[in-house]
């Protein structure tokens, strides 16, 4: 059976894959396919639909800059609205017709003789493509906790990435394992109906007040008629978030900026004090690491939930799980009906890369990363991997907003593919020299950041790879990253 041939294969139909597809179409490419293992588009915003799901970045900022949406109902919109935005963008830019759902990609291998990628699908089918783009996202591989006896539990087990919409928590005795950003949204919702709720916390999280507001119909009409008004609001929210990451985290070495970081922690403590007066409970819910070491979150109800008589915080640890409950580290037992796993995602072991990618001379990307440090030029390119862009790579994630990441990556694609067309070329590969210089520069910039200078040892943050390096994040401002993406030296790539 002959393989199908494409100019490009994009793996992943979330916002990164949609953005890459839009950029390809802008550059005149139409013969491409987007593959996704799910049965619909949207990535993490399709997979996740647990109660309370909402974006924790203002949606004026959490959206494509070139596609403002006047229909947001709130400043921090719900997951359902974000999913609808993904649908609307895909339809408007005519990329849905390029998508193939329920398609599992097992791996990709570069064929030096054919100058093409062979993409292997589950079931034995193979696709050939000149260019390969993996847009698998950072939050795509659920982490399952390794707790003795967890498979012996006879009750209902739900991971937040596979929420059962038919489940009614009313009257249930529920245990939630995890207190990350997902749990902060979910726990107050479960507490409304549960008969008894026990929250198992390994690491506390910094929670700031959420300055959420409803967007009126009048304002929506204004945004639709004069979109520059919405861009003004975006400029404000963009600036606030840029200040948060650049002043409080990236330039942590500056004494004044370090003081502002401390002020942010004080704000979170005030938020906690307003909701909880029990001093011991506040102590157990207060992190001992600096804010920014792991992703902080926002809520006006999370702390208050723990003051309810039927909600219990268990922070001493789990010994093992039994058929009907959890035996705590202190020997006590909590009998439950439902176990909810809010245990997040496996970024480094299962996601870098999310599929097996074999480049030139048989180089295995996952093996090479683990043996030679996690690295990627401009957060997208790796030596020995021609015609390949990895949009979820080391040093790719920019600030607190994934759309900032996508914006600079689309600019890079425009410059890189534009150079290919200008030269009449078909192949690109970043040079080892450029990649090494970029890695050295990222390492130097991280030396001034909170992630290197701050107290992050106890944070258990997914920002840090297994070797302890904070190589997920790009330590620079959005403006700098976009400028670099549009003006990097084309000599950093071998183009032929």
N, C-alpha and C positions, 0 to 999 in steps of 0.2 A: 504494500500500500504506500503510495507516494505521500510525502508530508505536504501540508499546506504551507505556502510561502507568504511571508509578510515583510513589510518594511520594518515594522517594530512590533514587539510583544510587550505589553504592560501587565505585570502581575500585581493585582490588587485594584479593586473598584471603589476605594474610599476617596477622601478628598485629594490625596496625593495622586492617585491614579487618574482621577477626573482632571486635575490640574495639568498633569503631563499630557493627557489626551488633547486638552484644549490647546496647549502649546504646540503639539504636533500639527494639529489642524491649521493653526495660524501660520505655520511654516510650509504648508502645502502638502503635508502627508495625510493620506486617506486610507492607505492600505495597512491598517494596524488593527490589533485585537487586544481587548482588555479581558484578562482572565481572573475569575474570583471563585473561591471555594464555596461561598455562600450563595443563596438563591436570590439575592437582591443586592443593589449597590448601597454604599454608605459606610462601609467598613465598620469601625467601632461603634458608630452611631446607628447602625442596623443591628449589630450583634447585641449591644447593650440596650435593655429596655426595662430595667428594674424600677420599682417605685422611687420617686424623688429624683430621677435622672435629670440633670440640667448641666449646662456649661458653666465652668467656673471662671471664664473670661468674658467680659461684656461682649455681646454678640455683634455690636458695632465694630469691634476689633476682631472677633472670631468669625471671619468671613473673608472671601476673596476681595482684595482691594478693588479689583476691576468689576466686581459684581455686588454692589451694596443691595441689601434686602430691606425694603421699607415695611415689611409685614411682621417684624418681630413683635411679639406681644409684651415682652419684658426686656429689661436691660440684660438679664441673665436668662436666656430662653431655655425652654425644656428640650429634652432629647428628641421628642417627636417633631418639634419645629426645626431642629438642626437636620434631622433626617429629611424633612420635607424640602429644606433648602438644597440639600444634595440632589434630590430628585429634580427640583426645578432647574438647577444649574446644568445638570446632565442633559435635560431635555432642551433647554435654550441653546446650548452649544452643540447639540446633535452628536453627543458621544455615547448615548445609551445603545445605539444600534451597533456599536463596535464591541459591546460587552457579551461575554459568554459566562453564564453563572453555573453554579454546581460543578465547577471544573477545578480539580485539584492538580496543582503543578508539583511534580516530584523533584524536578531538578533541571538544570540547564548546563550545556557544555559547548564551549567554543570550538568550532571546526576551522583550523588554520587554513586548510586547503580551500575550503568553500568560502572562507571569510564570512561565516554566519554562525548564529547561535542555534543549536538544536534544543528545543524545549520539550521535555518529556512530561506527559500527562498521565495521571492514574488511568489505568485501563489499556495502556500500551500505545496511545496515539502520540505522535511527535509533530511539533510545529517548527518550521524554520523561520528565522528572522534575521535581518541585517543588524537590528539594534534590539537590545534587551534592557528594559527598565523595570526594576523591582520597586513597587510602591506598597509594600506590605505593612507599613505603619510600625510604630513603636509598641502599641498596645494591642497586639493581635494574638498572642499565645498565652492563654490562661495559666496561672500558677496553681497547682494543686498542692496543698500542704502535706508534708511528710510527717504525719502524726500516728503513732502506734494505735492500731485498732480501728482506724477511721473507716475502713471498708466493712467492718462488722456492724456498723450502726444500722438498725432496722427501720428507722424512721425516714422521713423525707430529707434528701440532701440536695441543695440548690447552690450552684455557683452563680455569682452575679452576672457572669457573661452568658449564662444559659437560663435566664429567669423564666419561670413557669407562670405565664400570665393568668392561668386558671387558679393559681394558688391563692387562697384566702387565709391570711394569718389570724383571723379572729378566733380568740380563745386558745390559741396555740402557745405551748411553751417553746420558745425559740432561743437558740444560741447563734450568735454571729461571731465568726472568727475573723478578725481584722479591723483596723481602725484607720485605714487610709482614706483617700479622697472619696472613693465609692461608698465606703461605710458611713462617712459623715453625712452623705445625702440619704442613704437607705435607712439608717437606724431610727431617726425620728419618725419615718413613715411606718415602720414595723411597730414601733412603740404605741402608735395610735390604736392598734387593734389587738396586739398580743396580750395573752393573759399574763405571761411572764417572759422577760427578755434579759438574757445574760450576754454581755459583750466581752469577748476575750481579746484583750489588748496586749500586744507584744511591745510596740513602740508608740508612744503618744504622738499626736500630730498638732502642729500649730494651726489654730483656727481663728481667722480674723472675721470681724463683722461683715456681713454681706449687704452692701448698699444697693439693693435691688429696687427697681421701680417699675410700675406698669406703664407701658407706652400707650397713650390714648389713641383713639381712632382719628382724632384731629391731627395728631402728630404724624401718624402713619400717612395720612393724605398729604401732609406737608412734605414728608420725605419722598413720597412717590412723585409729586409734581416738581419739586426742586431738590434733586438729590445732593446738591452741594451743602444743604443744611445738615443732612445726615453725615456727610464727610467732615463737617466741623465737629460733630459729636464724636466721630471716630478719631479725629486728630487729638481730642482731649483724652479719650480712653487709651489710645495708643501711647500718648506721652506719659500717662500715669504708669502704665505697665512697663514701658521702657525705663522709666526712672527706678521702678521697683527692682528690676533685674540688674541694671547697669550700676546704679548707685549703691544698692544694698548688697550686691553679690559679686559682679564682675570686677569692680574696683575696690574691693574690700580692704586693700592695703592702706588706702587713704583714711586717716584717723576720723575725719568728719563723717565720711560715708559709713564707717564702722559704727559710729554713734547712731546714725539713722537706722542701721540694722537693729541695734538694741531697742530703739524706739518702736520699731515694728513689733518686736517681741512684747514690749510693754503694752501695745495696743491689743494684742491677742490676750494678754493676761487680764486686761480690763474687761474685754469681752467675756472672758471666763468668769471673772468676779461678779459681774452684773447678773449672771445666770446661776452661779453656784456660790453659796455662802459657806458650805462645808469645807473647812480648810484642808482636811486630809484628802477629800475627794479631789479638790483642785490640785493638790500636790501630785496625785497619781495620774492626773490628766495633763500635766505640764511636761513638755519635752525637756531633756537635759542637753540637747544639741542646739546649735544656732539655727534660726529661721533661714530657710533657703537651702539648707543642706539636702533636704528632700522637698518635694513639691508641697507647699502650704495649700490650704484651702479656705473656703469661706462659708459661714453658716450663722444664722441667727437662732437656731433651735437645737443644735447638736448638744451643747453643754447642758441646756435646760432639761433635755431628755433624761439625763442621769439623775435628776432630782426626783423623778417619779418613783413611787414606792415599788412598782413592779419591774423596774429596770435596775440591773446590777452590773457593776464593772468588775471584771475578774482580770487582774493584772499580775497574778502570781505564776501563771503558766499552766499548761495542760500536761498531765502525766500520760493519759491514754483515753481512748474513746471506747465505750462499751455498746452493747446492743440498744440500750435505752438512754444513754446519756454520756456525760463527760466527767471523768475523774480528774479533779484538779491537782495541781502540784502539792497542795497542802493536805491531800488525802480526802477532802470532801468531794461529794458527788453532786452534779447538777443533772437532774432528770429532764429530758427534753423530748419534744415531738418532731421538731424540724431543726436541721443544721444548715445554716447559711454560710457559705464560704465567700467572704469578701477579701480574698487573699491576693488580688491583683494579677500581675502579668509576669511572665518569665521573659525578660528582655534579652539577656546576654547569652544564655545557653541555648534557647530555642529560637531566638529572633535574629541573631547576627551570624549568618544570614538566616532568613526564614525558610529558604529552600537551599538545596545543595547547588552551588555554582562552581563549575570547573572552568578555569580560564586557560590562557595560553600556557604551553608546556606542562599541562596537567595540574596547574596550581589550584588547590582546593581552597576556596575563600575562607571558609570557617576555620579550617586547620591553620591556614596562614595567619589569620588574625590572632588566633590564640597563641601561636608560637612567636609572633613578631610584633606584638602590641596592636590594639585596635586603632585603625587609622584609615582615613579617606581624604583625598585632596578635595578641598572645597565641600567636604561632606558628601561627595557623590561618586568620586572616581578612585580606582585602585589600579596600580601597575599590574601588568600581565592580564588585565581583563578588558580587552578591546571592545569598543562599541557597547559599553555597559555603564548604566547609571543606576546606582543604588540610592534611592531617596530616603531610606531609613538606615543610615550609616553612622559610624562614629563622627562626632563633631558636626552633625547635621542639624540637630534640634536647636532652634533659635529662641531664646527668651522663654516666656511662658505661653507662647501662642504658636500652634502648629502652622497656622496660615502664614506667619512670617517666614517659616521654613520653606513653605511651598512657593512663596513669592520670589525668593532669591533663587530657588532651583529652576523656576520657569525662566528667569532672566539668564541663568547660566545656559540652559538649553537653547535659548534664542541665540546667544553669542556663539556657542559651540557648533550647532547645526548650521547657523548662518555662515560660519567659516568653511564648513564642509561644502556647502553649495557654492560659495564664492570660488573655491579652488577646484570644484568639480571632483571632490574626493568622496570616499565612502567609509573610511575607517579612521577612528581616533583612539588614542590610548595615552593616558597621562604618563609622563616620564617618571622614572624612579627618583631622579634628582628633585623635580618639583614636588613630588609627594613627600620626600624626606624633609625638604625645607618647610613645607606646610605643617608637618607633624611637629617639627622643632618649634615653629612659631606658635602653634596651639599650646604646646607644653609651656612655653615661656609666658604666654598670656594667662594661662591658668594659674601660674605662680603668684599672681596678684589677686586671685579670686578667693571668695569665701570657701569654695570647695577644697582649696589647698591650705589656706591660712586659718580657717575657722575651726570650730569644734564640731566636727561631723562624725566622729568615730562611732557614736551609738545610733546614728540615724537610720541605718539599714536602708539606704536610699538606692533606688534603681538608677540614679545618675552615675553611680560608680560601677565600673566593670569588675570582674572577679579578681583583677590584679590591684584593685584599689584606686584606679585612675578615673577621674570624672570625665570620661571621654565621650559621654552621650551629647554634651552640650557644647555649643559654639560660643566661646567667650568674647563676644563683641556685640555691638549694637546692631539693630536691624538695618539702620541706614548704611552702616559700614559693610555689612554682609551683602546687601543688595548692590551697592556700588562695586564691590569686588566681583560679584557674579557677572556684572555687565562689562567689566573692564579687565579681567584677569589676562595675563599674557597668553596669547594663543600658542606661543612657543612652549608653554608648559605641557602641551599635548603633541604627540607625534601624529601627524595627519597625513594620510596617504590615499 
